[in-house]
Amino acid sequence: MSAGTAWIMLIAAGLIDVAWALSMKLSNGYTRPGWTAVSLIALGAFVWLLGRALTALPVGVAYAVWTGIGAAGTVLIGSMLFGESLTPLKLGGVGLIVGGIVLLRSAPA
């Protein structure tokens, strides 16, 4: 697999991680079967994509990027969907995470 394809899979895994976190919240402690199913499907999808991306990317970079996308995306979507507070400090933290992802992507292998 090419590095470009691996990066696409890694970004997709990070975005699906956001969907997984949101579906866990919506499953209400896994008491709502539909959202529970969405959560489990998302979990399987991002683990598979991450595993595929790891065949071509260094594990440290890939894991940091995947968790960073998941963390930053979940903070932003959580504020939009659930009214969670989004303070300037939180936005600054998200900005640092995104900056870290960009630096990791830009660094030579």
N, C-alpha and C positions, 0 to 999 in steps of 0.2 A: 504494500500500500504506500502511496506517496505521502509525503509530509502534509501536503495541502489537503488531501482527503482526510487524513487523520485530524487535522485542525478543524475541519468542518464537522466531523463526527464528535470531536471534543466540545465544540461550541453547542452543538445540538444536545449533547448529554447535559451540559450546564443548564440549558433552557428547559429541558425536561425535568431537571432537578427542581427548578422553580415550580413547575406544574405539580411535581410530587409533593413538595412542601405544602402547597396550597390545597391539594386534594386531601392531604392528611388533616389539615385544619377543617376542611369541609366535611370530612368523614365523621367528625364529632367523636373522636376516640374510637374509631372503627365501629361505630354503631349504625352507620348509614351504609347499607350494602352497595349502592351505586358508586358513591364516592370512595368507598373502600376498594372496590374493583378498579376504579381509575387510579388510585394510589398504587396498588400492586402492579398494575400494567406499566405505569410510569417508572416505578422502581426497576422493574425488569428491563425496560427500554434503556434507561440511562446507564445501568450497570453494563449492559451489552455494548452500548456505544462507547463507553469509557474503556472497556476491555479491548475493543477493536482499536481505538486510538492509541492505546498503550503499546501496540505492536510496532508503532513507528515513532512514538514520542517518548522522551525521558519521563519516567514515572513522577519525579518530583515536580517538574514543570506542569505536566498534565493534571496531576492531582490539585496543585495550587490554582490552576486556571479553572478547573471544573468547580471546585468549592467556591472560588471567588465569584464566578458567574452565578452560581446558586445563591450565595449569600447576598450579593448586591441586588440581584433580581428579586429575591424574596422580600427584602426590605422595601424596595420600591413598589412592587405589586401589593404587598401587605398594606401599605399606606393607602393605596388607591381603592382596594376592594374592602378592606376591613376598618378603614379609618385609623390605622395605627399612626402614632405621632411620627412626624418626619421633621426633626429639628435641624438647624444648621450644622450641629455637630454630627448628627447621623448622616446628613448629606456629605459632609466632609469625609467621614469614614468610608462611605460608598465611593466617593471620588478617589480616595487612596487605594481602595481595592481595584477599581477599574484601571487606575494608573499602574498598579502592580501587574495586572493582567497584560496591559499593553507592553510593559517592559519585558515581561517573560516571553511574550510572543516575538518581540523584536530581537531578543538576545540570540546569538548564534548557538547552534546545538553543540 
